[in-house]
Amino acid sequence: MEQPVIAQVEENSITSQPLSKKAQKRAVKAARLQEQKVERRAHEKEAKKRKRRERAQAGDVVPRKRRKMDQTSFAAQVVIDLGFDDMMTDKEVTSLTSQLTYTYSANRRSSTPFTSLLFTSLNGRTKARLDAINDAGYKRWSNTEWWEEGYDRIWTSKSDSFGGNEDLDAHRTSVVYLTADSDEELMELKEGEIYVIGGICDHNRYKNLCLEKAKTSSVRHARLPIGRYIASLTTRKVLTVNQVFEILLKWVETRDWEQAFWSVIPKRKFQGKTTSPDASPQEEHVEGYEGEEDADGDEVVASSEDKEENDQGDGVSSSRPQSVLSMAC
């Protein structure tokens, strides 16, 4: 079987520029190895088939894929509003795309995931960055949708994802935009509702950005009740997009905001302070603190009006101590 290959190499050496003897030997060896590789793979495939047949005959059937963990989906949707591409630097876009990856990963591995994730206003550098990562791997993420249009498409156009011919105005009333500048507190998550997180990494340059966007869209807005449960922070910190999402996931799992905050908010945000007596197991979480670098070496910080939120507190009643920790956007 090797002779035709050798003859072909010799023929090519005659018709083209002559090769040295050493080069000819290398070419012959490369051709032989390639041929052996094809034969080896064929043998391996046949061996696998034979083993499967033998196991089947013996009644010892082994699952081909690892069994997934038991999951109970929470019938609500989370929307990441990516309509801020032109307001970020290239470095901030890189950080944001990393946070989107963390967000999807958290939902996928959760025992109580949201029904689906919707990413809206995908365009510009954010889209180009995602397209360049893992051969546009985000397009293969399960239980996700990606729209170039804004989130207002939820109630302005028909979509199979939102009931087709149902009254689309009803979807507007189900939307809640999460922003730290809202006067309303989000006390519980409800199935059938849609929660919007502002997908921006702006290092606190913009004020009331998401709040104004929610008002313009005439949708409800609310803030996480951070100040109601965590009132002893001395450092001015912000939460990333994925941290806000993980807090929502944890609440769905536990129905307990305090436990959700303590388990997700990084321990380093509480330096020098006494933590919740009931949160000792969770408070060891130390990932994602402000200034942390993501996998690309870029600082991971996501919010919009965080600085103002940090300066003014979380906006809770004056009868409660105010927190200087703010949520994304």
Disulfide bonds with the S-S distance in Angstrom:
Cys210-Cys329 1.23
